[in-house]
């Protein structure tokens, strides 16, 4: 029974991620932890360490939890071959914490013995499961987020089982001055040895290094990603992914990874983005073993909070303006371009435009209120509330000094309210929200303020 179970585990691990486990003594258990889950990440070949700014961050890089803009939940079903299936459910809060459950079911397996290899002596079940929780947040260094995760893991084969726990740690860094470029680092499965019956096994310690680049091409939002992964007892693996979002609605993806040694290593995917919902599909061929089909659904809700998401299922964004815009000689021209850049999450480029606008203004110009309010908004989106409050305060002081009302002043009042709400100072947050309405907020700011006031009154 033990030998047949061991052979079965080797086969199942091969089927699970497309590469054989070590057949020698000391092979590491819990290999299912390397299975990709969300269909977007699968379509990108698993190159997701620097792009994991969504509810899938716990699987790839827990630091990405610090970049989630809205509450987000993802469910995925994976139809493998030979009756093997995978179910995956994850949640991420815009407050920086997340949960995930990953379950792999091998179905019923015929029971045999060495002396009776061709006879069925009943059946037994086999399954793997991981339950994870984690937290991530931005730190003092601009563009840097750190995160950590804890997971309980269990493998079951008939009456035998093994269970343990592990820690993950990660970092995510948006490179200053290089808009759209991000770097990721994650160390996964840190923990003690696990006992399976009488044998002790090491956890599959894994290091992930990744880079991601988001940009606009022909007015379409695009991204490229590259991951290098090194497991303790395996050779280094490489994954590469490319994505373009057609008309802000339909993501098209192509990926390649050396983990899948059973097939050509390629993957492909497509999706559709709705206002607060995303549907994704990915296809992965495994040669003679068959093909895997993953379908995932992502739901987003709640008002957008501090975030720095360069990619991921999110609201459709307005397309970027021309890559080489005409010369701008008015602050409002730079403001408009900066607003467009913020909408597609190119915050460093937006700050560059605002600094150009700043060079065209005097210290007491009314346009400076708009400049300060926008810089405050970007700082808030980068989860730097201290800097955001300072910018909003300067904007409001100047607006009061110039006896100025209007959309820019209203944005500063609303931004201050958001910062105060993040600090759990809800009474003062409501006061600033009301001031935003009194100042003459535009339609977008008015909708934001009305929703926040409604939530705070509940």
C-alpha positions, 0 to 999 in steps of 0.5 A, spaced: 500 500 500 505 504 501 509 503 495 503 504 490 501 510 494 508 513 493 507 511 486 501 515 485 503 521 489 509 521 484 504 521 478 499 526 481 504 531 482 507 530 475 499 531 472 499 537 477 504 542 475 507 539 469 513 537 472 516 530 475 517 530 482 524 528 485 523 520 485 529 519 490 528 519 498 527 526 501 523 529 495 519 535 498 511 534 499 506 539 498 508 540 491 501 543 489 503 549 492 506 551 485 499 550 482 497 557 478 490 559 480 487 565 477 486 565 470 489 571 468 496 569 472 495 562 468 494 566 461 501 570 463 505 563 464 505 564 472 509 570 471 505 574 476 510 576 482 510 583 480 503 584 478 500 581 484 496 587 486 489 583 487 486 578 491 491 573 488 497 576 492 497 571 497 499 566 492 504 570 488 507 575 493 503 578 499 506 585 498 501 586 493 495 586 498 498 593 500 496 595 493 489 593 492 484 598 491 477 595 492 475 589 496 476 584 491 474 576 491 476 571 486 473 564 484 476 559 480 475 552 477 480 548 474 478 542 470 484 538 469 485 531 466 484 524 468 478 527 473 483 531 477 480 538 479 482 544 482 477 550 486 480 556 488 477 562 492 481 568 495 479 575 498 483 581 499 481 587 502 483 594 501 485 595 508 491 590 506 489 583 508 487 577 505 484 570 505 485 564 500 483 557 500 486 552 494 483 545 494 485 540 489 481 533 488 484 527 485 477 524 485 477 516 487 483 512 485 483 504 484 486 501 490 491 495 488 497 492 491 504 489 489 501 482 488 495 484 485 496 490 481 491 489 476 485 488 481 481 493 484 480 492 491 475 498 492 477 505 491 480 511 496 480 518 495 486 523 495 486 531 496 491 537 497 489 543 501 492 550 503 488 555 507 492 562 507 491 569 510 496 575 510 497 582 510 501 587 506 502 595 506 506 601 503 512 603 508 516 609 508 520 608 502 516 611 496 513 606 491 515 600 496 510 595 499 512 589 504 507 583 506 507 577 509 502 570 509 501 564 513 498 558 511 496 551 513 497 546 508 494 538 508 495 532 503 491 526 504 491 520 501 486 514 503 487 514 511 494 517 511 495 524 511 500 530 512 499 537 515 503 543 516 504 550 516 508 555 512 510 563 512 511 567 506 514 574 505 514 579 500 516 586 497 513 590 491 517 596 489 515 601 483 521 604 481 521 611 481 522 615 475 521 609 471 513 609 470 510 603 469 516 599 472 515 594 478 519 589 481 517 583 486 520 579 491 517 573 495 520 567 499 515 562 500 513 556 504 518 557 510 517 552 515 519 546 519 519 539 516 513 535 515 511 528 518 508 523 513 507 517 516 514 515 519 518 520 514 520 527 515 520 531 509 522 539 508 517 544 505 518 546 498 522 553 500 521 557 494 524 564 491 521 568 486 524 574 483 519 578 478 519 584 474 513 587 470 512 593 466 505 597 464 505 601 458 500 604 453 501 602 445 496 604 440 492 607 446 491 600 449 493 598 456 499 593 455 503 589 460 509 585 460 512 580 466 518 576 467 519 571 473 525 567 475 523 561 480 528 557 484 525 551 489 530 548 494 531 542 490 529 544 483 533 547 478 531 555 476 524 556 472 523 562 468 516 564 466 514 570 461 507 573 460 504 579 455 497 582 456 494 587 452 487 590 454 483 591 447 478 597 448 479 597 455 474 591 456 477 585 453 484 582 456 488 578 451 494 574 454 500 569 452 505 566 456 510 561 457 513 557 462 519 552 463 515 549 469 510 545 464 515 540 462 509 535 460 507 540 454 510 546 450 510 550 456 505 555 453 499 558 455 493 563 453 488 567 455 482 572 454 477 575 459 472 581 459 472 587 464 465 589 466 464 595 471 465 591 477 466 584 475 471 580 471 471 574 467 477 570 465 479 564 461 486 560 460 488 554 456 494 550 458 496 544 453 500 538 457 502 534 451 499 527 451 496 528 458 491 533 455 489 540 456 487 544 462 482 549 462 481 555 468 475 559 468 475 565 474 470 570 476 472 576 480 468 581 483 470 588 486 466 592 490 466 598 495 469 605 493 476 605 491 481 606 496 489 608 497 492 603 491 498 603 486 495 597 482 499 597 475 494 592 473 489 586 475 482 586 474 479 593 475 474 598 472 475 599 465 480 605 464 480 611 459 485 610 454 492 613 454 492 620 450 497 620 444 504 617 446 508 623 444 503 629 446 503 636 443 507 641 447 503 644 453 504 651 455 498 652 460 497 648 467 490 646 465 493 642 459 498 638 464 492 637 469 488 634 464 494 629 462 495 628 469 488 626 470 488 621 464 495 618 467 492 617 474 486 614 471 490 608 468 495 608 474 501 611 471 502 615 477 509 617 476 508 620 469 502 624 472 507 627 477 511 629 472 506 632 468 504 636 475 511 638 476 511 641 469 505 645 471 508 647 477 513 650 473 508 655 469 505 658 476 506 663 481 506 662 488 499 665 489 496 663 482 489 659 483 491 654 479 496 652 484 490 649 488 489 644 483 496 642 483 496 641 490 489 637 490 492 633 485 499 631 488 495 630 494 490 625 491 496 621 488 500 621 495 493 618 497 493 613 492 500 611 494 498 610 501 502 615 504 496 619 508 501 623 511 504 626 505 497 627 502 494 630 508 500 635 508 498 637 500 491 637 501 492 642 507 496 646 503 491 646 498 485 648 502 490 654 506 491 657 499 484 656 497 481 660 503 487 665 502 484 666 495 477 666 497 476 660 492 471 655 491 470 650 486 472 643 483 479 643 486 478 646 493 472 641 493 477 635 491 482 637 497 476 637 502 474 630 499 481 628 499 482 630 506 476 626 508 478 620 505 485 621 509 481 622 516 477 616 514 483 611 513 485 614 520 478 612 523 477 619 525 470 619 522 466 625 525 472 629 522 471 626 515 464 627 515 465 634 516 470 635 510 466 631 506 460 636 507 465 642 506 467 638 499 459 639 497 459 646 499 465 648 495 462 646 489 464 639 487 464 636 480 460 630 479 465 625 480 467 628 487 460 629 489 458 621 487 464 619 491 463 624 497 455 622 497 457 614 497 462 615 503 457 619 507 452 614 506 457 609 508 459 613 515 452 614 517 450 606 517 
